[in-house]
Every structure is written in C-alpha cells, then in structure tokens.
Amino acid sequence: QKEVEQDPGPLSVPEGAIVSLNCTYSNSAFQYFMWYRQYSRKGPELLMYTYSSGNKEDGRFTAQVDKSSKYISLFIRDSQPSDSATYLCAMITPSGGSYIPTFGRGTSLIVHP
Amino acid sequence: DAGVTQSPTHLIKTRGQQVTLRCSPKSGHDTVSWYQQALGQGPQFIFQYYEEEERQRGNFPDRFSGHQFPNYSSELNVNALLLGDSALYLCASSFHAATGTYEQYFGPGTRLTVT
C-alpha cells in the first residue's frame, strides 16, 4: 500500500461544475498537506497548503483536511477550461528541519466548455 | 524575476551513457531539490542540496549524484543509464530559513528518454 493514494482519473466535468479531488493517506505522521497543479509539459505549481484539520479557502479553491479519516480534498468552484490539468496532493512529515513532500500520483481533470 | 530554470528541455540518451541536468533556482532561494516523475506518477524525491552539500536523499541508487555551486545552481548526474530512468526530472528551489520550507517552486523539468 502506498503512503498516499490518489485516483488518476481522468475526471471530466462541464464548465461551471464543482469539482472534488481527493487523496487518502496511511502515515499518521504527516502534518502538512498541499495541493499542486501541473499543466502538461510544465512543473507542478503550489496551489494551497494547510497543516490543520478543517477547511481553507482561497478564491475558487477550498482545501479540506480530515486527519481522523486520513483524507484530504480539494474543491474547485465554478470550474473553467483553464483548470484542466493534473492535480497532485502532497504531504510532509517534518524531519530534522527538512520538509520533503510525498506526492500522490495525480488526478487528471478535464473541464469542457 | 526569473523563476526556476532547467536545461536542457529534452534529452535522448542510450543505455549505459551518462547525463548531466542543470538547474538555476529562483532568485533569493538557496536550497535545491531534485525529483523524478515517471509518466502518470507523482514526483519522487531524489535528493536535496543546501550550502553545497547533499542534506537529504530519497530511495535512489548511487548512480544518481548531484552538486550545488556557490551561486546555488545545481546539477544532477546519472551514470550507467537504464531504460527505467526515462522520466521528467524536476528541480525545485526554496529558501532554507523561511518558515515552512515546503514552499518549493518547481522548474519546467527536463524530459529524459533512454533508448
């Protein structure tokens, strides 16, 4: 079993839909949780991060962490075709002052007009 | 302000050869991490350099080595290439003393194909 599990998709939705992307994890030591967006042929771009259970909102994006269930989600409201990308969750166990993320495999999102 | 840059963009090598990939960090950053991203997978951590020393290493063989220069730029070297080394190699930079060095900025990557 991988430490971080993420459905690869693809997830196809119409423009304007609410998108829900999810990851589960097995390592209780994870303390930081992040979501990256990766466009084709580009490097990952940090979207959001959080270190506590609950919700964190930034514009159309909401990150949700449930540590008791070891489950994190990213919600995208009013999805746009420009949101079409691969979304990677990542988690960190701080170790010796160094923060090395463990990534999920990514979910491919397609938003069609 | 230039972000993280990597060179070359693409590279094709033959099994058994050696390759060197290069990375320049974002301005103001002093820490460089390297990742391998196979097709359809998330990035896998290779190693991290700070103050010209390897500080942490992931589960990669010694064929993978690196270097950081005084200007914080970095190289990734891979010897005795295998077909399985074909991947996108990502460089990420961060500021070591910043609160939460998880704030890494990734470059566009180098696509390595081993034939």
Interface residues (C-beta under 8 A of the other chain):
Chain A: V4 Q6 P8 Y32 M34 Y36 R41 K42 G43 P44 E45 L46 Y49 L88 A90 I92 S95 G96 G97 S98 Y99 I100 P101 T102 F103 G104 R105 G106
Chain B: V4 S33 G40 Q41 G42 P43 Q44 F45 Q48 R55 Q56 G58 L90 A92 G100 T101 Y102 E103 Q104 Y105 F106 G107 P108 G109
